[in-house]
Amino acid sequence: MDAEANKAQKRRYIEAFNAQDLDMIDELFDPHYVLHVPGSPDLEGPEALKQMVAESLATLSEPVLTVDDMVAERNKVATRWTMTAIHSGDFMGVPPTDQRITMQGLVIDRFVGGKVVEGWDFFDMYGVMKQMGAIPSTD
């Protein structure tokens, strides 16, 4: 697949996430998928990805994931994203605040045969924890 087709596949994932359609993960991600997130162990396989997304959806209600920028070259797609949600459940040890939060990040996905085989995800966890009151604001 070419770079534009890979971008279209990434957009399908964003749409599936927003629809909370976890079954689409099986179609879009390779069985040997690996996700690298700094400071966390690698996440391996579509089932682990589904579990991570399900856990997020259990603690963050009304999530909306949007694409801010998307660039593709050869077999890689870089997506700068923003997610808004309501902090409605225990999130990383922080009790629910029922506040709307905004998270921003960047993911680089590597595709083979139209499926994501590897990803590198970077996001602003510090900013999210500040919004939830877990880190005192210095503003």
C-alpha positions as CSV (number, residue, x, y, z in Angstrom):
1,M,0.0,0.0,0.0
2,D,1.1,3.5,-0.6
3,A,1.4,6.4,1.9
4,E,-2.1,7.7,1.1
5,A,-3.7,4.3,1.7
6,N,-1.9,4.0,5.0
7,K,-3.2,7.4,6.0
8,A,-6.7,6.3,5.2
9,Q,-6.2,3.2,7.4
10,K,-5.1,5.4,10.2
11,R,-8.2,7.6,9.8
12,R,-10.3,4.4,10.0
13,Y,-8.8,3.7,13.4
14,I,-9.6,7.2,14.6
15,E,-13.2,6.8,13.5
16,A,-13.4,3.3,15.2
17,F,-12.0,4.8,18.4
18,N,-14.5,7.6,18.4
19,A,-17.3,5.0,17.7
20,Q,-15.8,2.8,20.5
21,D,-15.6,0.0,18.0
22,L,-12.8,-2.1,19.4
23,D,-13.5,-5.0,16.9
24,M,-12.0,-2.8,14.2
25,I,-8.6,-3.2,15.8
26,D,-8.4,-6.8,14.6
27,E,-8.9,-5.6,11.0
28,L,-6.4,-2.7,11.2
29,F,-3.6,-4.1,13.3
30,D,-1.2,-6.9,12.5
31,P,-1.3,-9.9,14.9
32,H,2.3,-9.2,15.9
33,Y,1.7,-5.5,16.5
34,V,4.0,-3.8,19.0
35,L,3.4,-0.3,20.6
36,H,6.2,1.5,22.2
37,V,5.4,4.2,24.8
38,P,8.2,5.9,26.7
39,G,8.3,4.8,30.4
40,S,6.0,1.8,29.8
41,P,6.6,-1.8,28.8
42,D,5.9,-2.5,25.1
43,L,2.3,-3.4,24.4
44,E,2.1,-6.5,22.1
45,G,-0.7,-7.6,19.9
46,P,-4.2,-6.4,19.0
47,E,-5.8,-7.9,22.2
48,A,-3.4,-5.9,24.4
49,L,-4.3,-2.8,22.4
50,K,-8.0,-3.5,22.8
51,Q,-7.5,-3.9,26.6
52,M,-5.7,-0.6,26.8
53,V,-8.3,1.2,24.8
54,A,-11.1,-0.4,26.9
55,E,-9.4,0.7,30.1
56,S,-9.2,4.2,28.8
57,L,-12.8,4.3,27.8
58,A,-13.8,3.0,31.3
59,T,-12.1,6.1,32.9
60,L,-12.6,8.8,30.3
61,S,-16.2,9.2,29.1
62,E,-17.3,11.0,25.9
63,P,-13.9,10.8,24.3
64,V,-13.3,12.5,21.0
65,L,-10.0,11.9,19.2
66,T,-9.2,14.3,16.4
67,V,-6.3,14.5,13.9
68,D,-4.4,17.8,14.1
69,D,-1.8,16.8,11.4
70,M,-1.0,13.7,9.5
71,V,2.1,13.1,7.4
72,A,3.0,9.9,5.6
73,E,6.2,8.8,3.8
74,R,6.7,5.3,2.5
75,N,5.4,2.9,5.1
76,K,5.1,5.3,8.1
77,V,2.3,7.7,9.1
78,A,2.9,10.4,11.7
79,T,-0.3,11.6,13.4
80,R,-0.4,14.6,15.8
81,W,-3.6,14.2,17.7
82,T,-5.8,15.7,20.4
83,M,-8.3,13.9,22.6
84,T,-10.9,15.5,24.8
85,A,-12.9,13.5,27.4
86,I,-14.5,13.7,30.8
87,H,-12.4,12.3,33.6
88,S,-15.2,10.1,35.0
89,G,-13.3,7.1,36.5
90,D,-10.1,6.3,38.4
91,F,-7.3,7.3,36.0
92,M,-3.8,6.1,37.0
93,G,-4.7,6.4,40.6
94,V,-6.4,9.8,40.3
95,P,-10.1,9.7,41.4
96,P,-12.7,11.0,39.0
97,T,-13.0,14.8,38.8
98,D,-15.8,14.9,36.2
99,Q,-13.8,17.6,34.5
100,R,-13.3,17.8,30.8
101,I,-9.6,17.2,29.9
102,T,-7.5,17.6,26.8
103,M,-4.7,15.3,25.9
104,Q,-2.3,15.9,23.0
105,G,0.2,13.5,21.5
106,L,2.0,12.2,18.4
107,V,2.1,8.6,17.2
108,I,4.2,7.2,14.4
109,D,2.8,4.0,12.9
110,R,4.6,1.6,10.6
111,F,2.5,-0.3,8.1
112,V,3.0,-3.6,6.3
113,G,0.4,-4.9,3.9
114,G,-2.1,-2.3,4.9
115,K,-1.9,-3.1,8.7
116,V,-0.2,-1.3,11.5
117,V,2.7,-3.5,12.7
118,E,4.5,-1.1,15.0
119,G,3.8,2.2,16.7
120,W,5.6,4.8,18.8
121,D,3.2,6.9,20.9
122,F,4.2,10.1,22.7
123,F,1.7,12.1,24.7
124,D,1.5,14.8,27.3
125,M,0.7,12.9,30.5
126,Y,2.1,15.7,32.7
127,G,-0.5,18.1,31.2
128,V,-3.3,15.6,31.8
129,M,-2.3,15.0,35.4
130,K,-2.2,18.7,36.0
131,Q,-5.7,19.1,34.6
132,M,-6.9,16.3,36.9
133,G,-5.3,18.1,39.9
134,A,-2.8,15.3,40.5
135,I,0.0,17.8,40.0
136,P,-0.3,21.3,41.5
137,S,-0.6,24.0,39.0
138,T,2.0,26.8,39.1
139,D,0.0,29.2,37.0
